[in-house]
Amino acid sequence: MDPLLITVAFILGFLARQLGLPPLVGFLAAGFMLNALGFKGGESLHTFADLGVTLLLFSIGLKLRLKSLARPEVWGGASLHMAITVAVFGAGVFGLKLAGVQFFSELTFPLVVLIAFALSFSSTVFAVKILEEKAEIGAMHGRVSIGILIMQDIFAVLFLVISLGKLPSLWAMTIPLVLFVIKPILYRLMNRCGHGELLLLFGLFVALVIGAGGFELVGLKADLGALILGVLLAGHEKSSELAKILLGLKELLLVGFFLTIGLSGVPTLAAVGVSGLLVVAVVFKAALFFLLLTRFKLRARSSLLASLSLANYSEFGLIVAAVGVSQGWLNPEWLVIISLALAATFVIASPLNTAADALYTRHRTKLCRFETDSRHLDDQPIESGDATIGIFGMGRIGTTAYDFLRDKYGDKVIGFDFNAETVAEHCNAGRRVVYGDPTDPDFFQRVKHRGSQPRLALLAMSEHRANLAAANHLIDVGFQGKITAVAHYDDQVNELLQVGAHAAFNFYSEAGVGFAKHAWEVMNVPDVTKT
């Protein structure tokens, strides 16, 4: 990668971070700045971008449970939203055609539908990046968002097959059988790869060679192959470890993706004006997602957060435009128009997603009017019984804390986690763990408690911002017990103490102290073999 590209991307990404925005906003700005300076990227940058998207979809697959796609709010929400959006956007584009607006006047009716279809998609890359940064992939709204995006990916594959007139090879029919045969083989290989660089290379081999390469070989979309191979490995006990190992490489490669958006072309004034119209239209997409999800019995907060993560245009719009241009259907300027609209919605949606809970808290009364009388099964009131000690976040740290405190206080201990799969695993293991998201401002109002006043809340979530949000919500509802939390760095410890936590512990420091204590105990035990 060119030194100038790396320098500009780092500086603007760093500045975006200091302003409280996701670094991807800075990367987009870097692409536009480099474009203005005459930098055109090159084949290597586009290769990095493609690899980043492929690894992103593979990582999604590693965390995906197929049964989540069967939920009505996922397949129903995605299908209804696409149908309504194509109809409404199509009517709008056709109206602009009749009005003789530049770029629209030359569109035939099929191309009007094509443009509306391209604009109905939301960005998988953006949504997953936002949800990962907030550690909300496993939350209710995160699962719904990812499910809807995967449904959209399926629609995209169907479009590409039809539009390009390129039918998959007959060998594609054998894919289910091949996956069935290779699954146990891949599981055995994964078991024997250890925990280091070999596991990383195994992930790249499965995602890029077997998944992307294999599917391309039979005439299917490479990214779909990576996604399906990720799903195939999702049931393995090391799937989470593999996702973490891939994280740094995936993040680096995705920088290339965001840069290529800004480098896609030099916009004319007319193109900027048209993209501005498209940016305004994205409000309809977000509002429609919110309305549909509340109709599927999701609470207003879950619907709002899912809608904001989907309130953008998709990189698939660029693919559709590229297909249209290559077939001679569309003016090449449409590539620039859609890339500008895509980048603008990313920039606008990033701070909105960061402030999503604050927006919900401010407009809670108005938003809750859209809720249905009945609730989704995952959004029911939370029964905590007579528990007085709550552990929020049942990962490794939370589980260890739960087991220790359960030995001391018995049934007075309860665990909470916003990942339904994690909750199910703990319940099967005999632990008292319930589904709930403590970063939700309404969470503690939904908890139904009886008996003695709660004494202790342990915040053991993996994401610092989640622990910080939960501490704030506990204090806001007047929690009378003690609040303790874990952190990964000393500055995070200070932040937790400043918002009102009674104690906060640096996980790495405490792990070191615990290890030293165990070593001290071993050192002071008499060696009976010498007597």
HELIX and SHEET records of a PDB file:
HELIX    1   1 PRO A    3  GLN A   18  1                                  16    
HELIX    2   2 PRO A   23  ALA A   36  1                                  14    
HELIX    3   3 GLU A   43  LEU A   62  1                                  20    
HELIX    4   4 LEU A   66  ALA A   70  5                                   5    
HELIX    5   5 PRO A   72  LEU A   98  1                                  27    
HELIX    6   6 PHE A  109  LEU A  119  1                                  11    
HELIX    7   7 THR A  124  GLU A  133  1                                  10    
HELIX    8   8 MET A  140  SER A  163  1                                  24    
HELIX    9   9 LEU A  170  THR A  174  5                                   5    
HELIX   10  10 ILE A  175  ASN A  191  1                                  17    
HELIX   11  11 GLU A  197  LEU A  204  1                                   8    
HELIX   12  12 PHE A  205  GLY A  213  3                                   9    
HELIX   13  13 GLY A  214  LEU A  217  1                                   4    
HELIX   14  14 ALA A  222  LEU A  233  1                                  12    
HELIX   15  15 SER A  239  GLY A  262  1                                  24    
HELIX   16  16 LEU A  269  ARG A  295  1                                  27    
HELIX   17  17 ALA A  300  SER A  309  1                                  10    
HELIX   18  18 GLU A  315  SER A  326  1                                  12    
HELIX   19  19 GLU A  333  THR A  354  1                                  22    
HELIX   20  20 ALA A  356  ARG A  362  1                                   7    
HELIX   21  21 ARG A  364  CYS A  368  1                                   5    
HELIX   22  22 LEU A  377  ASP A  379  5                                   3    
HELIX   23  23 ARG A  396  TYR A  409  1                                  14    
HELIX   24  24 GLY A  410  LYS A  412  5                                   3    
HELIX   25  25 ALA A  420  ASN A  428  1                                   9    
HELIX   26  26 PHE A  443  ARG A  446  1                                   4    
HELIX   27  27 HIS A  464  ASP A  476  1                                  13    
HELIX   28  28 ASP A  490  VAL A  499  1                                  10    
HELIX   29  29 PHE A  507  MET A  523  1                                  17    
HELIX   30  30 VAL A  528  LYS A  530  5                                   3    
SHEET    1   A 2 ILE A 382  GLY A 385  0                                        
SHEET    2   A 2 VAL A 447  HIS A 449  1                                        
SHEET    1   B 6 VAL A 433  TYR A 435  0                                        
SHEET    2   B 6 VAL A 413  ASP A 417  1                                        
SHEET    3   B 6 ILE A 389  PHE A 392  1                                        
SHEET    4   B 6 LEU A 456  LEU A 459  1                                        
SHEET    5   B 6 LYS A 482  ALA A 487  1                                        
SHEET    6   B 6 ALA A 503  ASN A 506  1                                        
END                                                                             
